[in-house]
């Protein structure tokens, strides 16, 4: 029987064994990854101070002090959503800067419409300062003027968690960095009337003159941030390439070279021929000789007249 089992076991094709091992390895990796995921600590969104729905929008701790603006401390809440929210089992808590002793005020029985406020007086008003608008709720909280902690908790919040937290002044508890300290004339304001929440008290709050608002104050709709329009990308413009203009080359004008001028020969003064007095080189004939010659010539002329008309007889 044992031999038959071994023979059957060995008869399983090798390819099938390889495929089976691969499937087992993949399943093992899946189980391992799932175990790591479930064993890893899962962050609690509210424990990390997620964006608030009901937010702490203003805190004033100088009420009733000498030179105070108002006669009582107050905490102001704001519904930052577009829906009405019930505050049953919600609470507001306060603790001094270096104390873990939180005192709370229950918010049961109240409904906050969208983008509206809720005003809570900390304690009985004092004698210094202006009276507050009609409060929506009165508690028994002695809020410090310059430093302290205010926490807002929802029904399903664990003891160490919160929906919203404000730490102002020199405190140990805050969202990221604490907000600046308050004074008798300054309250801690959440920016944009309560609409800003970056989980950083230093960035979300500013210290300025208190402006308490109750449920009868005008609503403050939180518009989504307007996206910054990107500047239009410049449309590439075809730059017209100037057509090269042929510059006419200057025409070379041949300047006629002056013909060489022969220098004038030096002037030779014309010698004036001096007329010499006439000299009669011929022998002088006397009158008798001339008469004889004339007689001879006439005779010859008469004689030879007919023979030649060219004959001339001259006396020289």
C-alpha positions in Angstrom: 0.0 0.0 0.0 2.8 2.3 0.9 4.5 1.5 -2.4 1.4 2.3 -4.3 1.2 5.8 -2.6 4.8 6.6 -3.4 4.3 5.5 -6.9 1.2 7.7 -7.2 2.9 10.6 -5.5 5.9 10.4 -7.8 3.7 10.1 -10.9 2.4 13.8 -10.4 3.9 15.7 -13.3 6.7 18.1 -12.5 5.0 21.0 -14.2 2.0 20.6 -11.9 4.3 20.8 -8.8 5.9 24.0 -10.1 2.5 25.6 -10.6 1.3 24.6 -7.2 4.4 26.1 -5.5 3.9 29.3 -7.3 0.3 29.6 -6.1 1.3 28.9 -2.6 4.0 31.6 -2.7 1.5 34.2 -4.0 -1.0 33.3 -1.3 1.6 33.6 1.3 2.6 37.1 0.2 -1.0 38.2 0.2 -1.6 37.0 3.8 1.6 38.6 4.9 0.7 42.0 3.4 -2.8 41.8 4.9 -1.3 41.0 8.3 1.0 44.0 8.2 -1.8 46.3 7.1 -4.1 45.2 10.0 -1.4 45.3 12.6 -0.2 48.8 11.5 -1.7 51.6 13.6 -4.5 53.4 11.7 -4.5 57.2 12.1 -7.7 58.6 13.6 -8.8 61.5 11.4 -10.3 63.4 14.2 -7.3 62.6 16.4 -5.2 64.4 13.9 -7.4 67.5 14.0 -9.1 67.0 10.6 -10.8 70.0 8.9 -13.6 71.1 11.2 -17.3 71.1 10.5 -18.2 73.0 13.6 -15.2 75.3 14.2 -14.0 77.5 17.1 -14.1 80.8 15.3 -13.3 83.3 18.1 -12.1 83.3 21.8 -11.9 86.3 24.1 -10.5 86.0 27.7 -10.2 89.6 28.7 -13.8 90.3 29.6 -14.3 92.4 32.7 -10.6 93.2 33.2 -9.4 96.7 33.6 -9.6 98.5 30.2 -11.4 95.5 28.7 -13.4 96.0 25.5 -16.3 93.7 26.7 -17.5 92.8 30.2 -17.4 89.0 29.8 -15.3 86.2 28.3 -16.8 84.3 25.4 -16.3 81.5 22.9 -17.8 81.7 19.4 -18.5 78.6 17.3 -19.2 78.5 13.5 -20.9 76.0 11.3 -18.5 75.8 8.3 -20.7 73.5 6.2 -23.7 74.0 4.0 -25.9 71.7 6.1 -27.7 72.2 9.5 -25.9 70.3 12.2 -27.3 69.1 15.6 -25.1 69.7 18.6 -26.6 67.0 20.8 -23.9 65.4 22.9 -21.3 67.9 21.7 -19.3 69.9 24.2 -16.9 72.8 24.5 -13.9 72.4 26.9 -11.4 74.8 28.4 -8.1 74.2 30.2 -5.4 76.6 31.4 -2.1 76.7 29.5 -0.2 74.2 31.8 -3.1 72.2 33.2 -4.8 69.0 32.0 -7.9 69.9 34.0 -10.5 70.5 31.3 -13.9 72.1 32.2 -16.7 71.6 29.7 -20.0 73.1 28.6 -22.6 70.8 27.0 -24.2 72.0 23.7 -27.2 69.7 23.8 -30.5 70.7 22.1 -29.1 73.2 19.7 -29.0 73.0 15.9 -26.7 75.2 13.9 -27.9 76.2 10.4 -25.3 76.5 7.6 -22.6 79.1 8.0 -24.0 80.6 11.2 -22.5 81.4 14.6 -23.2 80.4 18.2 -22.1 82.7 21.1 -21.2 81.2 24.5 -20.5 83.4 27.6 -17.8 82.0 29.8 -19.0 83.3 33.1 -21.0 86.1 34.7 -20.2 89.5 33.2 -17.9 91.9 35.1 -18.1 95.6 35.6 -15.6 96.7 33.0 -16.3 96.8 29.3 -19.3 96.8 26.9 -22.1 94.3 27.3 -22.0 91.4 24.8 -24.7 90.7 22.3 -27.4 88.3 23.5 -25.6 85.0 24.2 -26.9 81.7 22.9 -25.5 79.8 25.9 -24.0 80.7 29.3 -21.3 78.6 31.0 -18.9 78.7 33.9 -15.5 79.0 32.3 -12.8 81.5 33.5 -10.9 81.9 30.3 -7.3 83.3 30.6 -6.6 86.5 28.7 -3.2 85.6 27.2 -2.8 81.9 27.0 -5.0 78.8 27.3 -6.6 75.9 25.4 -10.2 75.5 24.0 -11.4 72.2 22.6 -14.5 71.2 20.7 -15.6 67.5 21.0 -18.3 65.6 19.0 -20.4 62.7 20.5 -18.1 60.0 19.0 -14.9 61.6 20.0 -12.5 59.7 22.1 -11.2 61.4 25.3 -7.9 62.3 23.6 -9.3 63.4 20.4 -11.2 66.5 19.2 -13.1 68.1 16.3 -11.3 71.4 16.7 -8.6 72.7 19.1 -7.2 76.2 19.7 -4.1 76.7 21.7 -3.0 80.4 22.1 0.0 81.9 23.8 2.6 79.7 25.6 0.7 76.4 25.7 1.6 72.7 25.3 -1.5 71.7 23.3 -2.3 73.1 19.9 -2.8 72.2 16.3 0.7 72.3 15.0 1.8 75.7 16.3 -0.1 77.9 18.8 -1.9 81.1 17.9 -0.6 84.4 19.3 -1.5 85.5 22.8 -4.7 87.5 23.5 -5.2 90.6 25.6 -7.9 92.7 27.2 -8.6 94.4 23.9 -7.8 91.5 21.5 -9.5 88.3 20.7 -8.3 85.3 18.7 -10.1 85.2 15.3 -10.2 82.4 12.8 -9.5 83.9 9.4 -12.3 84.5 6.9 -14.9 84.6 9.6 -14.3 81.0 10.6 -13.8 79.4 7.1 -10.1 78.8 7.3 -8.8 75.5 8.7 -5.3 74.2 7.9 -4.8 72.4 11.2 -2.2 75.1 12.2 -3.4 77.5 14.9 -0.6 79.9 14.1 -1.7 80.2 10.4 -5.5 80.0 11.0 -5.8 82.6 13.8 -5.0 86.2 14.3 -5.2 88.5 17.3 -7.4 91.6 16.8 -10.3 93.6 18.2 -13.1 91.3 19.4 -16.3 91.1 17.3 -18.7 88.7 19.0 -21.4 87.1 16.8 -24.5 85.1 17.9 -27.1 83.0 16.1 -28.8 86.1 14.9 -25.8 87.6 13.2 -25.6 87.5 9.4 -24.4 84.1 7.9 -21.0 83.8 6.4 -21.1 81.4 3.5 -17.7 79.8 2.9 -17.1 80.0 -0.8 -14.5 77.5 -2.2 -11.3 79.3 -2.9 -11.2 80.8 -6.3 -8.5 79.2 -8.3 -5.8 81.5 -9.3 -6.1 81.8 -13.1 -3.0 80.9 -14.8 -1.6 83.6 -17.0 -2.3 82.8 -20.7 0.7 81.4 -22.4 1.8 83.9 -25.0 0.8 82.9 -28.5 3.9 82.6 -30.5 3.9 85.3 -33.2 5.6 84.5 -36.4 8.2 87.2 -36.7 8.4 88.3 -40.2 11.9 88.0 -41.5 12.7 91.1 -43.4 13.5 90.4 -47.0 17.1 91.4 -47.6 17.2 94.4 -49.9 20.0 94.4 -52.4 21.9 97.6 -51.9 23.0 98.8 -55.3 26.7 98.9 -55.4 28.0 102.3 -56.4 28.8 102.6 -60.1 32.5 103.1 -60.5 32.9 106.2 -62.6 36.2 106.2 -64.3 37.8 109.5 -64.0 39.6 110.3 -67.1 43.2 110.7 -66.4 44.5 114.0 -67.7 46.7 113.6 -70.7 50.2 114.5 -70.0 50.8 117.9 -71.1 54.2 118.6 -72.5 55.7 121.3 -70.6 56.0 124.3 -72.8 59.3 124.8 -74.2 61.0 127.7 -72.8 60.2 130.8 -74.8 62.9 131.8 -77.1 62.8 135.4 -77.8 62.4 136.0 -81.5 65.3 137.7 -82.7 64.2 140.5 -85.0 66.2 140.3 -88.0 67.9 143.5 -88.4 67.6 144.7 -91.9 70.9 145.6 -93.1 71.2 148.5 -95.4 71.1 147.6 -99.0 74.3 147.2 -100.7 74.3 147.5 -104.3 76.8 145.0 -105.4 76.2 145.4 -109.0 78.4 147.6 -110.8 77.1 151.0 -111.4 76.2 151.7 -114.9 76.3 155.2 -116.1 73.8 156.9 -118.3 75.8 156.3 -121.4 75.9 152.6 -120.8 72.2 152.4 -120.3 71.5 154.3 -123.5 73.7 152.0 -125.5 72.1 149.0 -124.1 68.6 150.3 -124.7 69.6 151.0 -128.3 70.9 147.6 -128.8 67.8 146.1 -127.2 65.5 148.0 -129.4 67.4 146.9 -132.5 67.4 143.4 -131.4 63.7 143.5 -130.6 62.9 145.0 -133.9 64.9 142.4 -135.6 63.6 139.5 -133.9 60.0 140.6 -133.3 58.4 138.2 -135.5 60.6 135.3 -134.5 59.6 135.1 -130.9 57.0 136.8 -128.9 58.6 135.7 -125.8 61.6 137.7 -126.2 62.2 140.2 -123.7 64.7 142.8 -123.4 65.3 144.3 -120.1 67.8 146.6 -118.8 69.4 145.5 -115.7 
